[in-house]
């Protein structure tokens, strides 16, 4: 088990992810301008770098996160970690070992760090149904479960949308059920870890 504090974000990774492609594109634009590049060279320098930067911003984070999730899962399986519940979100992967009272975490914005922790380090868990509005406007566009580890609040979305759905919508109900299941699993792991 690890004793290091959980960090959801790696600031260096986040800034590099955003700014390195932008800097490379700016340098290519500057080279094209300084050398008065024309024809294929200008297209490669200007359009190529811009296109590659956009591809990086759209796909690279997902590819990196997916490979880190798979690596963590292999490591957990090899170490005897019982994966009772695994929840994949766009920003976080949570794996719960109810039997041994452990959890494993992998974050999108901190892919270099994987965490395998005793569930006893969780101080609080709850479901957020995202309910808002009054009367016929009441609804939600975001449902998830939250928990606090080492004083760090971690939110894992079970449903998100760009529009508000009624609280009795199938999407909202399914999101709430998933969130309840994960909270129950975390609480059970926490109890088993305290033994």
N, C-alpha and C positions, 0 to 999 in steps of 0.2 A: 504494500500500500504506500501511497505517496503522502508526503507531508507538506509539499509545496502548495502555496496558496493558489486558488483557481483564478485565472485571468481570462476573461472573455475576449479581450482584444490585445493584439500585438501591434502597438502603434507604428513600429518600424515597417512591419509587413503591410499594414493599411496604407501608410503614406507611399511606400514603394509601389504598391499595387495601383495606386491612383496616378502618381506623378511621374514614374519612370517612363511609361509609354508617351506621356505628354511631352516630357523633356526630349526624348528621342525624336518625336515628330517635329518639335520646334527646331532641333539641330538640323534635321533633314531639310526643313523649310529654309533655314538660314544658309545651308550649303547650296541649295538650289538657287537662292537669291544672289549669293556672293559670286557663284561661278557662272551666273546667267545660263543655267542649264536649260536646254531645249530638247524637244523630242522625247525619245524613250527615257533618257536619264532624268528629265524633269518629272515624267510620269512616275517612275520608280521612286524617286525621292519624295515627291509630294503625296501622290495618291497611295503608293505602297505603304509608306509609314503610317498614314492616316488610317488606311484599311486595317493594317495589322494592329494598331492601337485599339480600334473599335472591337475587333475580334478578341483581343486580350481582355478588355473590360467586360465583354459579354460572356465569354466562355472560360477563361483561365481560372477564375475563382472556383467555379463549379467543378472543373476537372481536378484541381488541386485538392479541394475539400473531399471529393469522392474518393480519390486515391488514399487520402489520409484516413477516411472512414474505414475503407477496406483493410488497410494496414492495421488499424486498431482492432478491428474484428478478428483478424487472424491472430494477433497477439493475445487477445482475450481467450480465444478458443484453445490456443496452445498452452496457456497458463492455468486452465481449469476453471475459468470464470464461467458461471452458468448464466447464459443470456436468457433470462425469463421474459423480459420485455425489452424491446428495442424500439425507440421512436426516432424517426428521421424528420427533421425540420429543415427549412432552408438555411437556418443560421446555427443549428446545433444538433448533435446526435446525443441521445441519452440512452444508455444501456443499464438495465437494472438486474442485479444478481440478488434475488430475494433469498436464496438458500444461504449464501455467505454474508449477506448484509452489506453489499458493495454496489457502487455505481461507477460507470465510466462515462466520460464526457469528451466530446470533440467539438470545437467551435470553428465556424466558418472564417472569422477574422483572426483566429489564432491557430492556424493549421499545424504549426511546428510543435505544439504542445498537446499531448493527450493526457487525460487525467483518469486515474483509477483510484477511487477514494472509498473509505468506509462510509456507509450511509449514515452513521451516527454523526457525521459532520454537518448533516442537514439540520438546520434549526427550525425551519418552517416550510410547509407546503400548502398550496391552495389552488383553486380553479378560478379563472377569471372569464366570465361569460361575455364580457364586453357590452353588457346591456346599457343602452342609452336611449334618450328620447322619451316622450310621453304620448299616451294614447295610441292613435293609429301610426305614429312615427316611431314607436318603440321598436328597437331591434338591435342588431349587432353586426359588425363587419370583421370582428376579430375575437377568436376564442383561443384560450391556451391554458397551460398549467404553469405555475411559477413555484420556485423553491429557492431557499437561501442556503448557500454553502459558504462557510467561512466569512459571513457577512456580505457576500456577493449575491445579488438577486439575479436569478437566471429565469428568463421567460422563454417558453417553448410554445410556439403557435401550433394549434391543432386544426385551425381553420382561419383563413384570411380571405378577404374579398375587397374589391374597390367599391362595392355598394353595400348598403345596409339591408340585412335580411331580417324577417320577422323572427321572433324568438321560438316560434313553433315550426320554423323551417327545418327541413330534413338536414340541411347543411349545418345549421347551428346545433341541432340536437346531436348529430353525429360528432361534431367537434367537442361538445360538452361531455359526451360519453367517453371519448378517447381521453380527454383531460382527466376525468374522474378515475378512469382505469389507471392512468400513469401516477396520479396522486396516491391512489390506494397501494400501488406497487412500491412507490418510494417510501410510504409510511410502513409497509410491511418489512421492507428491507432495513429500514431504520430500527424497527423493533428487533429484528433478528440480529442486527449488528450490535445491539446493546447487550445481548446475552453473554 
